[in-house]
Amino acid sequence: MRIPFDSIIAEEKFTGYLLVKRDFDDKSQYLAKAGYTAENYLTLINDIKFLISENDAVEERNDDYGTFYRVSGTLPGTGSTTIDVATIWMRRKIDNKFQFITLIPVRRK
């Protein structure tokens, strides 16, 4: 199953969380390895949209709010460095729409 291309992706997830340096659970430095910054967050969103169009979603769990899915793959970055990630999505019970929840770095072995 593929996550729909028109799924909900709140820009605030990027401008206020993923691309902002944090003391705990910082993901901005990992994303910066591939050239993603707060200034080019739309590039990251577009790359995530491409990732979900090319990779299958795996159902992970259910709760009162909906069903959670993981889509893993490689983001191309803005230069020559690529990064592996897992994106987490929820299919909301209230309206059956898919919503981006977060991104998790996947370290290469």
NORKADA-V768373 format. One record per pair of residues at least 4 apart in sequence whose C-alpha atoms are under 8 Angstrom apart, sorted by the first residue. I is the first residue (numbers start at 1). GAP is how many residues later the second one is. D is the distance in whole Angstrom. If there is no record, write none. Layout:
i	gap	d
I	GAP	D
I	GAP	D
This chain:
i	gap	d
1	55	5
1	56	6
1	57	8
2	50	7
2	51	7
2	52	8
2	53	7
2	54	5
2	55	5
3	4	7
3	49	6
3	50	7
3	53	8
3	54	6
3	95	7
4	48	8
4	49	8
4	94	7
5	44	6
5	47	7
5	48	7
7	90	7
7	91	5
7	92	6
7	93	7
8	89	8
8	90	6
8	91	5
8	92	6
9	4	8
9	36	8
9	90	6
9	91	5
10	4	8
10	90	7
11	4	6
12	4	5
12	5	7
13	4	5
13	5	6
13	89	7
14	4	5
14	5	5
14	6	8
14	24	7
14	27	6
15	4	6
15	5	7
15	23	6
15	26	7
16	4	6
18	8	7
18	9	6
18	10	6
18	84	8
18	85	8
19	8	7
19	9	4
19	10	8
19	12	7
19	17	8
19	18	6
19	19	5
19	22	8
20	6	8
20	7	8
20	8	6
20	18	7
21	5	6
21	6	7
21	7	6
21	8	7
22	4	5
22	5	8
22	6	8
27	4	6
27	77	8
27	78	7
28	4	6
28	9	7
29	4	6
30	4	8
30	75	7
31	4	7
31	5	5
31	6	7
31	52	8
32	4	5
32	5	6
33	48	7
33	50	8
34	42	7
34	43	4
34	44	6
34	45	7
34	46	8
34	47	5
34	48	6
34	49	6
35	42	6
35	43	5
35	44	7
35	46	8
36	4	6
36	5	7
36	7	8
36	8	6
36	41	7
36	42	7
37	4	6
40	4	7
41	4	6
42	4	6
43	4	6
44	4	6
44	33	8
45	4	6
46	4	6
47	4	6
47	28	6
47	29	7
48	4	6
48	27	7
49	4	6
50	4	6
51	4	6
51	20	8
51	21	8
51	22	6
51	23	7
51	24	7
52	4	7
52	5	8
52	19	7
55	16	6
55	17	7
55	18	7
56	15	6
57	12	6
57	13	5
57	14	5
57	15	8
58	11	5
58	12	5
58	13	6
59	8	7
59	9	6
59	10	4
59	11	7
60	7	8
60	8	6
60	9	5
60	10	7
61	6	6
61	7	5
61	8	7
62	4	6
62	5	4
62	6	6
63	4	7
64	29	8
65	27	6
65	28	6
65	29	7
66	24	6
66	25	5
66	26	4
66	27	5
66	28	8
67	23	5
67	24	5
67	25	7
67	26	8
68	20	7
68	21	6
68	22	4
68	23	6
69	19	6
69	20	5
69	21	6
69	22	8
70	16	6
70	17	6
70	18	5
70	19	6
71	15	6
71	16	5
71	17	7
71	18	8
72	12	8
72	13	6
72	14	4
72	15	6
73	11	6
73	12	6
73	13	6
74	8	7
74	9	6
74	10	4
74	11	6
75	7	6
75	8	5
75	9	6
75	10	7
76	4	8
76	5	7
76	6	5
76	7	7
77	4	6
77	5	5
77	6	7
83	22	8
83	23	8
84	21	6
84	22	5
84	23	7
84	24	7
85	18	7
85	19	6
85	20	5
85	21	5
86	17	6
86	18	5
86	19	7
86	20	7
87	13	8
87	14	8
87	15	6
87	16	4
87	17	6
88	12	6
88	13	5
88	14	5
88	15	6
88	16	8
89	9	7
89	10	6
89	11	5
89	12	5
89	13	7
90	8	5
90	9	5
90	10	7
90	11	7
91	5	6
91	6	5
91	7	4
91	8	6
92	4	5
92	5	6
92	6	6
92	7	7
93	4	8
